Amino acid sequence: MNIEIEKIKSQLNAVGIVITDIYDLVNSKKAYPDAIPILVGLLEDGIEDENTKEGVIRALAVKDAIGIATPVLIREYSKLSLEKVLLRWAIGNSVYVTMTKGCLDEVIRIVTDKTNGISRQMFVAALGKIKTEETESILISLLDDDEVAPHALEALGRLKSLKAVTKISSLKNHANPLIRKEALKALKKIT
């Protein structure tokens, strides 16, 4: 028996949310706004079991967590070792959903630190939700980084970045077919 899951079930049950596993929330089609403060608190308190932690992180990838979960998710990301690539990527995915302008500096710090590797991908995509000259310039610079270029292209397309058109056009013949595809999609959104 996983004690952490029992604790989560008990706390969620107290607000009328019945689950058998944390992934019941992750896979739920129904909103669970009352669960968000509980999940954030559990993450702040520290979850030892990695599968449970990932479930909590993924359960925070919902609109109801916007403006609430991102700072805690970023702190958790910073605590994890670089080897925890998939868990760090999952955090980026949740930040993609919950991103607000208030966390922009932290996200920029993550995406510009190349040692974070592919775990940066969804953080890069999240920058496409905040249109500033700085985010646009950073996204353009990330087009030279094949680990995150497809996500930077998607973000620049969402921002309709006219400033990026020349650089994006140069990627239409890139060796990587995914980068070529995303470059064409971005150009179509922008023009």
N, C-alpha and C positions, 0 to 999 in steps of 0.2 A: 504494500500500500504506500502510495506517494503522499507523505504528510503535507507537502506544499499544495498538491491538488486538493486534498481534503480541506485545507485552510481556505483556498480560493473558493471551493464549492460552498463552504459555510458562509463566507462573507457575501458572496453573490446571492445565496439563498435568503440572507437577511434583508435584501432589497427586492426579493421576489423573482430572482433570476435563477432558474434551476438548470444545472448542467451536469453531465457525467464526466466531462473532459473539457479542458480549456479550448480545444479545437471545435467544440460545439458553438462557441462564440465566433471563432474565426470563420466557420462555415455558415453562420446564421444569416438569413436574409432580413431578419428583423433588427431594428435599431435597439441598442442597449445603453442609452445615455447614463443610466444609474450605475452601470458597471465601470465607467471610465475612471472616476476618482479611486475606486477600489483597485483597479488594474495598475494605475499610476503609483498608488501607494505601495502595492506589492513589489513593483519594479524598484522603487526607491529603497524599500527594506532589504532588497537582495533576494534573488531566487537562485538556489544552488543547482537544481536540476535543469540542464540545458534545454531539453525538449519542452519543459514547462515554461521556461523563460522565453523561448522562441514563440510559444503559443500566446503568451501574454503580449509580447511585442507585436505579433501579427494581429491580435485582437484589437490593438490600438490603432490599426490602419483604417479608421472610420471617421466620417465627418464630425461625429459628436466629440472626437478627441482633438479637433482643431483648436489651437491656442492653449491646450491643456497639456498634452502629452509630449510635444516636441522637445522642450528643454530636458525632460527626464530621459527621453530616448537618446538625445545627443550625449548626455552624461554617461549613459550606459555604453554607448558606442565607444567613447573615449576610454572607458575602463577595460574594455575587452582587448585581448592580445591580437596582434595582426593576423595570427594563424586562424582566428575564428571568422574567416571570410564570409561564410554563408550567414552566420548570425548577424554579423555587421551589415551585410547586404540587406537582410530582412529589416534591420533598424532603418536603413536608408529608405526602404520601401514604405515603411510606416511614416517616416518623416515626409516623404513625397505627398502623402495624403494629408498630413497635419500641419505642413509648413505655413509659417506666418512670417511677415517681415521682421518681427522681433528676433528671430533666430538666424537672420541672414549672415551675420558675421561668423557664427559658429559653422554654418554650412559651407561658407566660402573657405574657411580654414581647413575643413575636411577635404573638399574637392581639390584644393590646390596643393595638398600634401600627397605627392605621388606614392609615398610608402603605404598609403591606404589601399592601393591597388584597385581591383575591380569592385571592392565594397563601396566605392564612391559613386557607382553608376546611378543609383536612384537619387542620391543627393544632387548629382548634376542635373538630372531631369527635374528635380524640385525647383532648381533655380529658374526654370522656365515659368514659374508661377509668380515671380517677383520681378517686374520690369524696372530696372534701374540701369543707368549707364555702366555701373560697375559689374552687374550680373551679365549684361550683354558682352562686355569686354572679356570677362573671365570665360564665358561660354565660347567665345570666338577663339580664345587662346587654347581651350581644351580640344579644339578640333584637330590639333596636332598630336593628341594623345589617343592612340588607337584603343586603349582600354575603355575610354569613356566617350569617344567621338560620336558613336551612334546616339547616345543619350543627350549630348550637347546639341546635336543636330535637331533632335526632337524638341528640345527646349527652345532653341532659336526659332524653329518653325512656329511654335506656340506663341512666342513673343513677336512674331512677324518682323524679325530683325532685318531691316533694309541694310543696315551697317554690315551684316554678315554675308550678303548675297555673293560678293566676289569670292570670298574664301569658300563658301559652300559650293559654288559653281566649280571650283577647282577640284572638289572631291567627287564629282560625277564619274570620274575615271579611276578612282582609287582601287588598289589591288583587292581590298576587302569588299566582297559583294554586299554585306550588310551596311557598310558605310556608304557605298554607292546608292543603295536603295533609300537609306535615310536622307541622304543629300537631295535626291530627287523629290522625296516627300516634303522636305523642309522648303525647298524652292517653290513647290506647288502651293504650299500654305502662304508663303510670303508674297508671291507675285500674282 
